[in-house]
Structure formats: structure tokens, C-alpha cells
Amino acid sequence: MSASLPRIGTAGWSYPHWDGIVYPKPQTRGLHPLEYLSRFVDLVEINSSFYRTLQPEVTKVWMKKVEANRNFRFTAKLNQRFTHWRSLQPTEVKEFKDGLMPLQRAGKLGALLMQFPWSFRFTAENRDFLIQLRRAFHEFPLVAEMRHSSWMSDEGIGTFMDYKIGFCNIDQPDYTKAMPPTAFLTSPIGYVRLHGRNPGNSLGAFQPDAPRQQQHNYLYSATELGEWKKRIEKLQRNAESTYVVFNNDPHGKSMVNALQTQHEFDQSRRLAPYPLLCRYRVELEPFTASQRAIDQQPYLFEAA
């Protein structure tokens, strides 16, 4: 049974629309965005790995940038070539693994997330493919995000448990057969992803071409966060480690909600980015910004 606090953070960190909202502006050289974020939160989910293979040299740099926060962890998304295109070419699998290995060996990779589309429903064929992925990436702590509610069946949950795959509990707008809020723990890893509840966002199920800024533009209320705190606490009581990722990045809202949730679990965590405090004075009322956070500027040079 785990007594450790959940690690809470954001999906990605390299967003131009965060300049002047999360990151101070103007930007000057000398401070990497990861180093900046690691002052405030203990987790980021690597988003770029979904689109391209990471280079080991880059992931080593990322680790170096967050080393001042010993509690900091990364999670990463499995590349879409494996989850969406169903390609398991040995050379591609090896190349992807090589990019993450520095994080894995250093104990800084909390989980590798297999994000599936809504169309990936529970069928015998899809179950078998999930098991294939589990075997192909057996070196990593795997978690799967299912957006179709059919995976809530006893057989679906049983597959997660039998193959020690973590269940990603998600928050999303309500749409046809959408996975509802859950608190399932099927492996030692508790994982939560909150996408916002913008009614125009079906996570690609019905509006694949809707702009991301429109789909994920949502700020969780204190009441909504309180509902999720109960679920996170349930996971935390039994998981070896728990990760909570906010994916509502427009206007820095994911960072706001991450800080609010983190504060609920640890009242001593009261530091927030100065630009964010200026924009969200009500939501971040308990927070403060150090002079160091005000004065120093990030230099963005590598996509998340």
C-alpha cells in the first residue's frame, strides 16, 4: 500500500500560447522550460513521442534540466505508429525504445501511455493487439487509455489485470459510448488524464478536424476537481505510484488545474508562475511567486 503523494502535472510543455501566461515574456536564454516547470510541479507527460521517435541525447538533456527536483518524473505517450497504425516493425520498436531508455534506466519514467482512439473498442482482435503491444514493450511500465466504454466490461478489465497493464482513468466530455470517469487500478500504477469537458471535444471520435485550442479549452471548477480528488485518493491508497495529467492546455488552464489539485494533496505547495498568478488571481488565490520565479526567464528550444 502506498502512502506517497500523487505526482501531478501537465501533458506537454512546449506551447507557444503559454508564452506570457505560464512562461514569462519576453524570453531570454538561460533557463529551459522544463527546469522552470519543475519548480512548480513534479510531472510532465511527454507528448511529442506520440508523433516522433525521441533521441536518447535529448531525453538525457531533459533529465538534466529537472534534476533539482528529485521527485520529478516523466511519463510518455507511445508513438501513434504502434497504437493507431498497428505497425510493430522490429526496427521501429527498437528505435522508440532506445529514445526512452535513458529515462527508464534512471528511474525517471513513471509510465508509458498507450493512447487509443474511440474507435478502438473491446473486441477479440483489439484485445489480442493490446497483448501484442504489451509483449513488444514489456520493458516499460505500460498504461492504456481507452476512450470507448466497452473496455469497462469484466473481460476488458480482466485483460488489463492479467497482463499488468495500468488503466488510464480519464475525464472527458460526454458523447456516445464515451468512457465515463472511473477509478480503476489494474496494475501498481494509478493513472489519471483530464481532457476537460468542452462539449465541442469528442477526442477525435466525431470531430477529428476541430482545432485543439477549441477542443481542450476548459477550466475545471473547484467542485469538479473535488470529485476527482476522491478518485485519485482511492487510487493512491493502493497504487505504488500515482500520476495525474491535465490535458486542457489552452491559456495555461492545465497548469492552473494541476497546481490547484497539487495544493489539495499538499497544502505546503503554494508556488506558482508569476504570469499565471496575474491571469488567474481567483483560482490561484492561495499561491505566491518567488522573486526568482518573477525575474528569471525561460528559453524554449525543444518541443515537448
Steps between C-alpha positions, in 0.01 A plus 500: 500500500635840401507807719684713247334808358383492137720672247295760315583696187420579139493328164786661309686820576589663169202713402546840332174615658657454846743788440397784724246279681698212651844613387614858553538719194725613342707185490872506563759229482613320811202305628338198338119469529532162671727648764242775548201264530683264734495775762123481517393144411647150523386356168475560129367262240714498185261567215742514206579127528152437356607666175869422469774286646699663777877520486690364803719811503191720537342299781831516687491879472144505631603297804783740568264798491273364774764348728451769767158346570581146612132409512446591134390231255421477132231294337486460122254409227565201278541600137183497290666270247457222754159587650320641196679358198566166670852481367736287709804502276797384713724787389235760590432335834871496584551861396210614716626303799850643462364853530331429833766275651696783669186589696418138576849414623516809718166416664348822367235345272182449699296343220470455125148585388331315215234747384234341282227670294129471578470257208721250687214310660519182702509214250695177489724645229572819692559306821759286321669809360518659845675186624742520205589856599547389860750238389677730254562766767528271801800692637284799587223565754203511264170681538217505245244774438177364358244756390222254417294375795496140371835450675318524834366148451620229740702341223652832401608587855614141545737540204658802665548310824622177342771680304585759768399796285406814688155641432498869410202661670386791287275801524344611173178650362203268481436356153383170353655204685765727650701359789354656817703612803647198679746408772628164377834364618618201297875518560735662753457827307207733557452731201256785438465727194262794495416635155246763602125495442464729204183374325666559164769242581433135424874417507497435128203262500265728304695822438849391396578833334387732780783733612675382816475846653123474468465139613712518815401848611353424841579599859388255766306647790589437863196271527607294198855472632359390835318213329826386346691539826286222647582271208870584516504427873343162433776419251771639723407277793588186307735602219877497524504828308226731373517747212246771417529678165300802388455530123298825486793718395335805330579822688704305756189342653665161542768660715240681709306181568817302566612753762156506661487121524855476628417752771205286611736211570781711647405834651866602515519515119416866443744613231364587154636673187467875533324558162247229585430663837431829328251342261324265743491698823180340630584138417857533635416717800695279750815513284801729485796556268859525616713786375711243319194378312416857404846604388632199311379435148469164317660425168292260294705291264363145492144384440325291761 
